């Protein structure tokens, strides 16, 4: 059996968001890139922040973040630091391992209703 990749989970989450239409603006942050030290310095000088969550949700009620992890994978130190920064600013943050966990987070944050479709 092939191991699931986080990129596959991210695509499934994005497909679900397109279907369920949460009451928020949302976007994926492509922060998982590997690059040369020179290019990383260039990107950081222009605002790249290591550890930023995979999906950001913006609504009139505020901001929420979701970090995606497949089973067996865990947050990096920079992701844990970003989570702490969110907490310190009152920003909701969840680590989700499935589309269903994303759905539950969005329901908890009142960006989806309980009747939102399941995948």
N, C-alpha and C positions, 0 to 999 in steps of 0.2 A: 504494500500500500504506500502511496506517495504521501509524504508529510505535507500538511497544509503550510502555506507561507503566509506571512502577515500581509503581503501585497494582495493575496487572494481574499483574505478577510476584509481588507480595506475596500476592494472592489465590490464585494458582496454588501458591505455597509452602505457604500455610495449608491448602489442599485436600490437598496431598501429605502434610503432617504428620498431618492427620486420618486419612488412609488408612494411612500407614506406622507410626503409633503409636511414636514414638521413646521410649527409656527415659529420659525427662526431662519435667519440667514445662516448658511453653513458652508464650510469649505475644508478641504484636506490640505495639510501643510506638508509639502514634500521635503521633509527634513532628514530623510534617511540616506541621503547621498554620501558617497565616498568621493573624496577629491584630494588633490595634492595639497600639501601644507601651504603653499603660496596661494592657491585658489581659496582655501578655507579662510586664510587670513583676510583676503579680499572680501569674501562673503560676510564674514563676521563684522568687518568694518562698515558694512552696508546694512546691518541689522539682523543677520542670521543669529538665532538664539538656539544653542544646543539644548535638546531635551523637550522642545515644544511639543505639545500633544498632537496626535494625528488629525483629529477633527476639532474645529472650533465652531461654536454655535453662538450667534448673536441675536438677541431679541430685545424688545423694550424692557424686559425684566432684568437684563444683564447678559453676562457671558458665561458659557459653560464649555468644558473641555473633555474630550474622550481620548484616552490613549488605548490603542488596540494592541493586544498581545495574544498570540496563539498559545494554547496549552503547552506548558513546559518552558515558555520564554518569560522573562521578567524584566522589569524596568531597569534601565541603566542608571548610574548615579546622577547624570544630568537630567534624566526624566524625573527622578525622585525630587531633585532640587526644584524643577519647574513645578511639580505638584505642590511642593511646600510654598513656593511663591504664589501660586493660585490660592491656596488656603489662606495665606497671610493677607490677601487682597479680597477675600470673601467670594472667590470665583469657584463655582462648582466644578469638580474634577472626578472622573471615574476611569478606572482601568476596566476595559471590557474585553471578553474573550470570545464573544459570539454576537451575531446580529440580534439575537433575543436580548442579550444584556444591554446592547445599545438601545433597543426599544424600551426596555424597563427604565433606563436612565432618563430617556426623553419623556416618558410618562411621569416619572418622579419630578422632573423639572418643568412639568406642565407645557411641554412643547409638542406632545402628542396626547391623544385621548386613549383611554383603555380600549376603545373599539378600533384602534389603528391596526392595520393588517399585520399578521404574523408571517414570518418566512420559515 
